[in-house]
Amino acid sequence: MDKKLIQSDPSIMMGKPVVAGTRITVELILEKLAAGETVQQLLDEYPRLTSKGVFAAINFAAQVLRADVIYPIREDS
């Protein structure tokens, strides 16, 4: 993972991880992809975003989820 592509700064987007040089959060990228948007649609919507940035965000999320933390999943009735 290119750690330079994903940055976290308390003065930018309340410290949420963003693609370097943008205010585009990893969270936003993942939400849009999960909603069915394609990488190309993201690139068209956010001209400062690059495909490397999108894939760095996905890789960042995968690395974070490798931590030894249990994430309970609530089952709705």
N, C-alpha and C positions, 0 to 999 in steps of 0.2 A: 504494500500500500504506500502510495506517495503521501506521506504525512503533511507535506507542504500544501497539498490541495484542499485539505480539510483543516480548518482553524477554529479556535474558540477564543473569544476575547470578550470579557465582561462588558465592554463598551459597545459591542455590536450584537444586536438581537438578544440582549440579556445573557450573553455567554453561550447561547446554543451553538452547536457546531454548524459552520457554514462553509460553502465552497469559497476558497480564498479569493479575495478581490470582489466578492459579491455580498449581498445580504440574503442570499438564497440558502435556507437551512436544509440540512440533511433530512429533517423531519418533513418538510414540504415536498422534497423530491420523492421520498418514500410514499407519502400519502397520495401524490399524483400518480405514481406508477401503480400503486395498489388499486386506485380507482379506474385503471385501465388506459391511462395516457401512455403514449409511446415515448421513447427517448427523443425521437424526432419532434414530436409535439412539444416536449419540454424545451428543446433547443429553439424552436420557432417562437415559443412564448417568452423565453428569457434569453435575449440575444447575447448576454455576457456569459451565459452558461456554456460549457463545452461537454462533449461526450466523455472526456476524461474526468471532468468534474462529477458527472452523473455516476459513473462507475466507481469513482473514489468514494462517493457518498454511500453507495450500496456496500462497498467493501468495508467502510468504516462501521456501518451498522452491523455487519457480520462479525467484525472484530469485537465490538462492544457486547454482543450477545454471547460471545464465547466466555465471558467472565463467569465465575462460579457464583451465580445468583439465580435464585428460583423465581420465576415469573408466574404466579398463579393465574390461571385462565378461568374466568368466571363462566359458569354454565348458566345461561338464561333458561328459565322454566317456560 
